[in-house]
């Protein structure tokens, strides 16, 4: 039995569905009731995550808790650590294993080109230090904790990733907007694949240590490779005509910093722009020894993602 905290979000919904399809009983913690189309076979409890005792009473029992909580980008300073500590309290109250999707913020700038489980962390910005604090809290928790570190998410239901907010946003107009130099490698995680990693790692949790950080390699692509995949998928889905010329734009980061003076979330996004100027990939000597994962081919993953963003083919 698994409890997914933040089950209304893109990550929470995708992970909850993966556990459900694998035969787990799934409970999703939400702040608002999901729509009828979002319910599926997941049981939902509408309880504030900060009240661990109330969640434990509502859920009864769980073997695994997944922390899929993620505050708005401009509220990380005040909300990220308290929410993570609330998730720890829930897992401890339920005597459950706590799992968290991690990221690469902990490694700072300049970020190492290849990041494995033994790469030293050196946070150099506020969000990196927040993530480092969350992981330190998890390591000290009175419960087993597992971090599954991944690159930038794409795929799954809902909105909120670089693919739908920027890169493929204007693809029907024949335009792709890539955030950085297109010759550099960038780490990506297709959410349905990452969710399968969560399910399979949860199944072997008894073979793991008290605190684990395991890397999910996902897809490592240069900007050109990703853009080409987006264009191929868009043509296949009929989002652009087969002979239509596609233009490739970039993000004006200095302008975003100025906009950030009036719209804080833009300023927070701009602070992390180094991740597009410094190539990096996640590697792992462990995950393939623990689980049996075959990554979705990038063309298939991008085509499915465009289907989620724009609807039915053609």
Secondary structure as GFF3:
##gff-version 3
##sequence-region A 1 314
A	DSSP	beta_strand	2	5	.	.	.	ID=ss1
A	DSSP	alpha_helix	10	21	.	.	.	ID=ss2
A	DSSP	beta_strand	26	30	.	.	.	ID=ss3
A	DSSP	alpha_helix	36	39	.	.	.	ID=ss4
A	DSSP	beta_strand	43	46	.	.	.	ID=ss5
A	DSSP	alpha_helix	52	59	.	.	.	ID=ss6
A	DSSP	beta_strand	64	67	.	.	.	ID=ss7
A	DSSP	three_ten_helix	73	75	.	.	.	ID=ss8
A	DSSP	alpha_helix	76	94	.	.	.	ID=ss9
A	DSSP	beta_strand	97	102	.	.	.	ID=ss10
A	DSSP	three_ten_helix	105	107	.	.	.	ID=ss11
A	DSSP	beta_strand	114	115	.	.	.	ID=ss12
A	DSSP	alpha_helix	126	139	.	.	.	ID=ss13
A	DSSP	beta_strand	145	149	.	.	.	ID=ss14
A	DSSP	beta_strand	152	154	.	.	.	ID=ss15
A	DSSP	alpha_helix	162	162	.	.	.	ID=ss16
A	DSSP	pi_helix	163	167	.	.	.	ID=ss17
A	DSSP	three_ten_helix	171	173	.	.	.	ID=ss18
A	DSSP	beta_strand	175	178	.	.	.	ID=ss19
A	DSSP	beta_strand	185	190	.	.	.	ID=ss20
A	DSSP	alpha_helix	191	203	.	.	.	ID=ss21
A	DSSP	three_ten_helix	205	207	.	.	.	ID=ss22
A	DSSP	beta_strand	211	215	.	.	.	ID=ss23
A	DSSP	beta_strand	219	222	.	.	.	ID=ss24
A	DSSP	alpha_helix	223	236	.	.	.	ID=ss25
A	DSSP	beta_strand	247	250	.	.	.	ID=ss26
A	DSSP	alpha_helix	253	259	.	.	.	ID=ss27
A	DSSP	alpha_helix	264	271	.	.	.	ID=ss28
A	DSSP	alpha_helix	274	277	.	.	.	ID=ss29
A	DSSP	beta_strand	281	282	.	.	.	ID=ss30
A	DSSP	alpha_helix	287	290	.	.	.	ID=ss31
A	DSSP	alpha_helix	298	310	.	.	.	ID=ss32
###
